[in-house]
Amino acid sequence: MSALPLLVRAWRDPEQLGQLTPADWDVLLRQAEGSRLLASLGALLEERGLDAAIPAQVRERFAWWKAVEQRHRQSVHFEVTQ
């Protein structure tokens, strides 16, 4: 039986992410990006106060995707309310 994907494990137990290796972070970010869940994963970690456990480069990537998600949300709101 194969292990659950890292993304699934991250959603189930985000506190474990502080133990990830750089290679694990690479896999997790690729899975999250491919699933279009990177901004949501970043928000989850932020809500749980786990930002400090995240490597700086990963935090930058989460911040970038958060900005993209906010811009998309603004664009959709603008289109809907016009």
ZIBELGI-V129896 format. One record per residue. SS is DSSP state (H for helix, E for strand, L for the rest). Layout:
SS
SS
This chain:
L
L
L
L
L
H
H
H
H
H
H
H
L
H
H
H
H
H
H
L
L
H
H
H
H
H
H
H
H
H
H
H
H
H
L
L
L
H
H
H
H
H
H
H
H
H
H
L
L
L
H
H
H
L
L
H
H
H
H
H
H
H
H
H
H
H
H
H
H
H
H
H
H
H
H
H
H
H
H
H
H
L
